Amino acid sequence: MARPEVLERVKEAEREADEIVADAKTAREEHVAEAREEADRIRQEAREEADELVDERLAEAREEIDAEREAILEEGRQERETLEARAEEHREETIDHVVELFTEAVDAQT
């Protein structure tokens, strides 16, 4: 094989090698870009799932608080009704006693 042919074959092999390297770099860059996109998509999904979980837990906590609040209010209503009933039971007695004390005080001054 003549020297010019060998030189041409070496140059051709170098061009092929350069193409292979360039193709590999392009493929690597594409894979890296795809991996980044996939990672971004996974992070976004994780954020959305976390947000949903936070919203669910917040809603559950609000429901529990509302139920507890209502139970406390109901207990207060019942206690008020009991106190009102007890006060009503002693109302006439109390009025009679106050009138009696007033009468005694007036009689004591005269």
Phi, psi and omega in degrees: 000136183283154182303317178299323178294317180297316179299319179294319179294323178295315178298319179296318178296321178295318178298317178298317179296318177299319178296316180298315179297315180297317178297319180295318178297316179298314180297318179299314180298321178295317179295320178296316179297316178298318179296320178296317178299317179297317178297318177298318179296317180295316178299317179297316178298318180297318178299315180297317178296318179296318178299317178297317180296318178298315179299318179296313181295322178295317178296318178297317180296319178297319178298316179297317180296316179299318180295317179295319178300314181295321178296319179295316179297318180295319178298319177296319178298315181295318179296319177299314180299320178297314180296319178297319180295316179296320179294319179296323178299325184260007185298306182299318178302315182295316179298314179300318181295317180295318178298319179297316179296320179296315180298316178299320180293319179293316180296325181291335181276343183259000000 
